């Protein structure tokens, strides 16, 4: 079950990446992992380094996918982002946290969805 869930998640993360590329984002990395957790996508959008969470829902029965990025998840993504910046030696680039919600076949981008909580 978990392997299938991971495969589904990977497929939707790739779809989100294609969507972002069509909007002009440059995908830097999928599934960045560190000891703090994971970030689904890291991209560049103009001057911004964007840390992006992808959430999928087959229907609205469990709420909108964007709502699934709660404070706990925001904190984990923020900590991972700080770790990434430290690891890559990046200190002078503006950063942003976006969420891509996929519900059925509809993709919604929430730019600057939350502030860093590190």
VOVEX-370963 format. One line per 5 residues: number of its first residue (from 1); their letters; for each residue x, y, z of N, C-alpha, C, O. Coordinates in pm, 1 decimal. Example, Ala and Ser with C-alpha at 12.3 -4.5 7.8 and 13.67 -1.06 7.14 Angstrom:
// residues 2
1) as) 1319.0,-569.0,780.0,1230.0,-450.0,780.0,1320.0,-330.0,780.0,1423.6,-331.9,846.5  1285.0,-225.0,708.0,1367.0,-106.0,714.0,1290.0,3.0,787.0,1340.9,113.8,803.9
// end
This chain:
// residues 118
1) xxxxx) 82.3,-120.3,0.0,0.0,0.0,0.0,86.5,126.4,0.0,61.8,218.7,-77.6  187.2,130.2,86.6,273.7,248.1,96.6,350.2,273.6,-33.3,365.1,388.5,-74.7  399.6,165.6,-98.7,470.8,181.9,-225.2,380.3,241.2,-331.6,422.9,327.8,-408.0  255.8,195.7,-337.4,160.7,248.0,-434.2,131.5,395.9,-405.6,122.6,477.0,-497.8  116.8,429.7,-278.1,91.5,568.4,-239.3,208.3,658.3,-279.2,189.2,770.3,-326.6
6) xxxxx) 329.3,606.7,-258.9,448.6,682.0,-295.4,455.5,702.5,-446.8,491.1,810.5,-494.0  420.9,597.0,-522.8,421.5,606.7,-668.9,319.4,710.2,-716.7,347.1,788.4,-807.6  202.2,709.8,-655.2,98.2,808.0,-690.2,149.2,948.7,-657.8,134.6,1040.8,-738.2  209.1,964.5,-539.6,263.1,1094.2,-499.7,369.2,1143.0,-596.2,370.0,1260.3,-633.7  458.5,1054.2,-636.5,564.8,1089.7,-731.0,505.0,1134.7,-863.8,551.0,1232.4,-923.0
11) xxxxx) 402.3,1063.6,-910.6,338.2,1098.7,-1037.7,280.6,1239.6,-1031.1,298.6,1318.2,-1124.1  211.3,1272.1,-922.0,151.1,1404.7,-908.9,256.2,1513.6,-886.2,236.4,1627.7,-927.9  365.8,1480.2,-821.8,474.6,1577.4,-807.7,532.7,1611.9,-944.0,565.6,1727.8,-969.5  545.8,1512.9,-1031.9,594.2,1538.0,-1168.9,494.1,1623.9,-1246.8,532.9,1713.8,-1321.4  364.4,1594.9,-1228.6,261.2,1676.8,-1293.6,270.8,1821.7,-1246.0,262.5,1914.9,-1326.0
16) xxxxx) 288.1,1839.7,-1116.1,302.4,1974.1,-1060.3,426.2,2042.7,-1118.1,422.9,2161.6,-1149.9  535.6,1966.8,-1131.6,658.1,2022.0,-1189.9,636.0,2068.7,-1333.0,682.2,2176.1,-1371.3  565.8,1988.9,-1411.6,534.6,2026.9,-1550.2,449.0,2153.8,-1552.6,470.3,2242.6,-1635.2  353.6,2160.9,-1462.4,266.5,2278.1,-1452.0,349.4,2403.5,-1419.1,331.8,2508.7,-1480.6  438.8,2390.4,-1322.2,522.4,2504.2,-1283.3,616.4,2545.1,-1396.9,637.8,2664.0,-1420.5
21) xxxxx) 671.8,2447.3,-1466.2,759.4,2479.6,-1580.1,683.4,2556.1,-1687.7,737.9,2647.4,-1749.9  558.5,2519.3,-1709.5,475.6,2590.3,-1808.4,452.0,2735.4,-1766.1,426.4,2821.8,-1850.0  461.0,2761.3,-1635.2,445.5,2898.2,-1583.7,578.6,2973.2,-1578.8,583.4,3089.2,-1537.8  686.8,2906.7,-1620.6,817.1,2972.3,-1624.8,911.2,2937.2,-1511.2,1022.4,2989.8,-1505.8  870.4,2850.5,-1420.6,958.4,2806.8,-1312.9,1066.1,2714.7,-1371.4,1043.3,2646.5,-1471.2
26) xxxxx) 1180.9,2714.0,-1309.3,1286.7,2619.5,-1344.1,1298.3,2521.0,-1227.7,1334.4,2560.0,-1116.7  1268.0,2394.3,-1252.8,1275.2,2293.5,-1147.2,1422.2,2262.1,-1119.8,1497.2,2227.0,-1210.9  1462.0,2275.1,-994.8,1599.1,2246.0,-953.1,1609.1,2103.5,-899.6,1704.7,2031.7,-929.1  1510.1,2063.5,-821.1,1517.4,1930.7,-759.2,1379.6,1882.6,-716.9,1295.9,1959.5,-669.6  1358.8,1752.7,-735.4,1240.7,1685.2,-682.7,1281.7,1611.5,-555.7,1393.6,1560.8,-546.8
31) xxxxx) 1194.0,1605.3,-459.7,1210.9,1525.1,-338.2,1344.4,1547.0,-266.8,1422.2,1453.6,-247.5  1368.7,1670.4,-228.6,1487.8,1698.0,-147.8,1463.9,1641.9,-8.1,1364.0,1672.8,56.9  1557.8,1558.8,36.5,1546.3,1498.9,170.2,1666.5,1538.1,255.4,1780.0,1544.5,208.3  1637.5,1563.7,381.4,1742.2,1588.2,479.9,1694.7,1527.1,611.4,1588.1,1466.0,617.5  1774.2,1544.1,715.6,1736.6,1483.8,844.4,1609.3,1545.6,904.1,1547.5,1486.9,993.0
36) xxxxx) 1570.8,1663.1,855.7,1450.5,1730.9,906.7,1322.4,1684.0,838.8,1213.9,1695.5,895.8  1334.9,1630.5,715.5,1216.2,1588.3,641.9,1237.8,1594.5,492.7,1346.2,1563.0,443.5  1133.6,1635.5,419.2,1137.8,1636.8,273.2,1064.0,1756.3,216.6,965.4,1803.6,273.2  1114.3,1804.7,102.5,1046.4,1907.7,24.4,1018.1,1846.3,-112.2,1107.7,1790.4,-175.4  892.6,1856.9,-157.8,853.4,1793.3,-283.3,926.4,1850.5,-404.2,977.2,1775.1,-487.3
41) xxxxx) 932.0,1983.0,-414.7,995.7,2048.4,-528.7,1072.9,2171.4,-483.8,1028.3,2246.7,-397.3  1187.8,2190.0,-543.3,1262.2,2314.8,-525.5,1280.0,2371.2,-665.6,1323.0,2301.3,-757.3  1246.4,2498.8,-680.4,1248.4,2559.8,-813.8,1295.2,2704.8,-804.9,1308.5,2762.3,-696.9  1319.5,2761.0,-922.6,1345.9,2904.6,-932.8,1231.9,2968.3,-1007.9,1185.8,2917.1,-1109.9  1187.1,3080.3,-956.3,1085.6,3159.9,-1023.2,1136.4,3302.7,-1023.3,1121.0,3375.6,-925.2
46) xxxxx) 1197.2,3342.1,-1134.2,1260.5,3474.1,-1140.1,1372.8,3481.0,-1038.4,1464.0,3398.3,-1039.7  1366.2,3579.7,-950.2,1471.3,3596.2,-850.1,1452.7,3503.8,-729.1,1542.7,3492.2,-645.9  1337.9,3438.7,-718.9,1304.7,3358.9,-600.0,1348.0,3213.3,-609.9,1338.7,3150.0,-715.1  1395.3,3162.9,-497.3,1412.3,3020.1,-478.0,1282.8,2974.6,-411.3,1245.2,3025.9,-305.9  1215.2,2878.5,-473.0,1082.2,2839.3,-427.1,1085.2,2696.5,-372.7,1129.4,2603.1,-439.7
51) xxxxx) 1037.1,2682.9,-250.3,1020.5,2551.8,-187.9,872.3,2520.3,-199.7,788.1,2595.1,-150.0  840.8,2409.3,-265.5,702.4,2382.6,-302.5,653.7,2248.1,-250.0,718.6,2145.0,-267.9  539.3,2251.9,-185.7,472.2,2131.2,-138.6,360.0,2098.6,-237.1,286.4,2187.3,-280.3  347.8,1971.1,-271.7,243.3,1926.9,-363.3,143.5,1842.3,-285.0,181.8,1748.3,-215.4  16.9,1876.0,-296.9,-88.8,1800.4,-229.1,-194.4,1759.4,-330.2,-241.0,1840.9,-409.8
56) xxxxx) -231.6,1631.8,-326.0,-330.1,1576.0,-417.8,-450.8,1522.8,-340.8,-436.6,1462.2,-234.5  -567.9,1546.1,-395.5,-691.7,1487.4,-344.9,-772.5,1442.1,-466.3,-784.5,1515.7,-564.3  -827.1,1322.8,-459.8,-907.4,1273.5,-571.8,-1040.5,1347.0,-580.5,-1097.6,1361.0,-688.7  -1090.0,1394.2,-465.2,-1212.3,1474.1,-462.3,-1210.1,1562.5,-338.1,-1114.4,1559.2,-260.7  -1314.8,1641.0,-319.2,-1315.0,1737.3,-208.3,-1364.4,1676.9,-76.2,-1386.2,1750.3,20.2
61) xxxxx) -1382.0,1545.9,-70.5,-1432.0,1480.2,49.8,-1345.7,1502.5,172.8,-1396.9,1508.2,284.6  -1215.2,1515.0,153.0,-1123.2,1539.0,265.2,-1076.4,1683.9,269.6,-975.3,1714.8,332.7  -1148.3,1771.4,203.9,-1110.8,1912.3,201.9,-1019.5,1943.3,84.7,-973.1,1853.8,14.1  -995.2,2071.2,65.9,-908.6,2116.5,-43.2,-765.1,2075.6,-15.1,-721.5,2081.0,99.8  -690.1,2034.6,-117.8,-552.4,1990.3,-95.0,-463.8,2095.0,-27.5,-376.6,2060.1,52.1
66) xxxxx) -485.4,2222.6,-58.5,-404.6,2328.0,2.6,-420.0,2335.4,153.4,-329.1,2379.8,223.5  -535.3,2291.8,203.3,-561.4,2294.8,347.3,-480.6,2189.3,423.1,-467.9,2196.0,545.4  -426.6,2092.6,350.3,-352.4,1983.3,413.7,-213.0,2025.9,459.6,-145.5,1950.8,530.0  -169.7,2145.0,420.5,-38.9,2194.3,464.2,-59.8,2272.9,593.3,-67.1,2395.8,593.7  -69.1,2197.6,702.5,-96.0,2257.3,833.3,31.9,2316.5,894.1,139.0,2311.7,833.6
71) xxxxx) 18.2,2371.8,1013.5,133.4,2437.4,1078.3,249.1,2341.0,1100.4,365.1,2379.0,1084.4  219.3,2217.4,1136.6,323.8,2117.8,1157.9,401.6,2094.5,1028.8,524.6,2090.8,1030.0  330.1,2078.7,917.7,393.7,2055.9,788.3,470.4,2179.7,744.0,578.9,2167.9,687.0  416.2,2296.9,769.1,485.6,2421.1,734.6,618.7,2430.7,809.6,719.5,2473.2,753.3  618.0,2391.2,935.8,739.1,2394.7,1016.8,844.6,2299.2,960.4,962.2,2334.3,951.4
76) xxxxx) 802.1,2179.3,922.6,895.5,2080.6,865.4,954.4,2132.8,734.0,1075.4,2125.1,712.8  869.5,2185.4,646.8,917.8,2238.1,518.5,1013.5,2354.3,542.3,1116.1,2364.2,474.9  982.0,2441.1,635.7,1069.1,2554.9,669.2,1205.0,2507.0,717.5,1307.7,2559.7,674.9  1207.0,2408.2,805.4,1333.3,2355.4,857.0,1415.1,2290.7,745.7,1536.9,2307.1,740.1  1348.2,2217.4,657.5,1417.3,2157.6,543.2,1476.7,2265.6,452.6,1588.7,2251.9,403.4
81) xxxxx) 1399.9,2373.4,431.2,1447.0,2483.1,347.3,1571.8,2547.0,407.8,1668.1,2575.2,336.4  1570.3,2569.6,538.0,1686.9,2627.4,604.6,1807.9,2535.3,591.4,1919.7,2581.4,568.7  1784.9,2406.8,605.5,1891.3,2307.0,591.3,1945.7,2311.2,448.8,2067.2,2307.8,429.2  1857.4,2318.5,349.0,1898.0,2324.9,207.9,1985.2,2447.7,182.5,2091.1,2437.6,120.5  1940.4,2563.2,230.5,2016.5,2687.4,211.0,2154.6,2678.0,273.6,2253.7,2721.6,214.9
86) xxxxx) 2160.4,2620.9,392.8,2288.0,2604.3,462.5,2378.3,2507.1,386.3,2496.8,2533.4,366.0  2320.4,2395.5,345.0,2396.1,2292.5,273.3,2452.4,2345.3,141.5,2564.2,2310.2,103.9  2376.2,2429.3,71.0,2417.3,2482.4,-59.2,2493.9,2614.0,-47.9,2541.7,2666.7,-148.3  2505.8,2667.1,73.7,2577.5,2793.2,93.4,2504.2,2912.7,34.7,2567.8,3008.2,-9.7  2373.6,2908.9,33.7,2292.6,3017.9,-22.2,2248.7,3109.4,92.1,2184.3,3065.3,187.3
91) xxxxx) 2284.6,3237.2,81.0,2247.2,3329.1,188.6,2185.6,3458.6,137.4,2133.1,3537.6,215.9  2191.6,3480.7,7.1,2148.4,3610.6,-44.3,2038.6,3600.3,-150.0,2025.4,3688.9,-234.4  1960.3,3493.3,-145.8,1854.7,3476.8,-244.5,1718.2,3480.4,-175.0,1696.7,3408.9,-77.2  1626.5,3563.0,-224.9,1493.7,3563.3,-164.9,1425.0,3428.0,-186.1,1436.8,3366.9,-292.3  1354.0,3383.1,-84.2,1288.6,3252.2,-88.8,1138.8,3268.6,-68.4,1091.0,3367.5,-12.6
96) xxxxx) 1067.0,3167.9,-115.8,921.8,3169.1,-105.2,872.8,3025.3,-87.4,937.5,2930.4,-131.6  759.3,3011.3,-23.0,697.6,2880.2,-2.7,565.8,2875.9,-78.7,472.0,2948.8,-46.5  559.6,2789.9,-179.8,439.2,2773.9,-261.0,377.0,2637.5,-232.3,444.7,2545.1,-187.3  248.7,2627.0,-258.7,178.6,2499.1,-249.5,104.9,2477.7,-381.8,37.2,2567.7,-431.6  118.9,2358.0,-437.4,42.5,2320.3,-555.2,-61.7,2219.5,-508.7,-28.2,2112.4,-458.3
101) xxxxx) -188.1,2255.2,-526.3,-297.8,2166.5,-491.6,-354.1,2103.2,-617.8,-385.3,2172.5,-714.6  -366.8,1972.2,-616.0,-425.1,1901.2,-729.9,-548.4,1828.3,-679.3,-540.7,1741.5,-592.3  -662.2,1865.7,-736.0,-788.3,1804.0,-696.2,-854.2,1749.2,-821.4,-898.4,1824.7,-908.1  -860.4,1615.1,-830.0,-906.5,1553.4,-953.7,-808.7,1591.7,-1063.2,-690.6,1558.4,-1053.3  -853.1,1659.8,-1166.0,-763.9,1703.8,-1273.3,-730.3,1851.2,-1267.8,-661.8,1902.6,-1356.2
106) xxxxx) -778.0,1920.7,-1164.2,-756.9,2065.7,-1153.2,-634.9,2098.2,-1068.0,-621.3,2048.5,-956.3  -546.2,2182.0,-1121.3,-424.9,2222.0,-1050.0,-438.0,2368.0,-1009.4,-473.7,2453.3,-1090.7  -408.7,2395.7,-882.8,-413.1,2531.5,-830.9,-279.5,2563.8,-764.9,-228.4,2485.6,-684.8  -224.0,2678.3,-798.8,-98.3,2723.1,-739.4,-127.0,2830.7,-635.6,-196.7,2928.5,-662.8  -71.9,2810.8,-516.3,-79.3,2910.9,-410.0,61.5,2964.6,-389.3,142.1,2904.7,-318.1
111) xxxxx) 90.3,3078.4,-452.2,222.1,3139.1,-435.1,230.2,3203.9,-298.3,133.1,3260.6,-248.2  350.3,3193.9,-238.1,372.3,3255.0,-108.0,265.0,3209.7,-9.0,205.7,3291.1,61.9  241.5,3079.8,-5.8,132.6,3019.6,73.5,151.1,3035.8,223.4,53.6,3044.9,297.9  276.9,3039.3,267.9,303.6,3057.8,410.7,443.2,3115.2,428.7,525.8,3111.2,337.5  468.2,3168.4,547.3,598.2,3225.7,580.5,686.4,3120.7,646.5,637.2,3022.8,702.5
116) xxx) 817.1,3142.5,639.1,912.5,3051.8,702.0,886.8,3044.9,852.0,865.0,3146.6,917.9  889.7,2923.1,904.0,863.8,2902.6,1047.5,984.6,2839.7,1116.5,968.7,2766.8,1214.4  1102.6,2866.5,1067.5,1222.5,2804.8,1125.6,1258.5,2867.7,1257.8,1356.7,2827.9,1320.4
// end
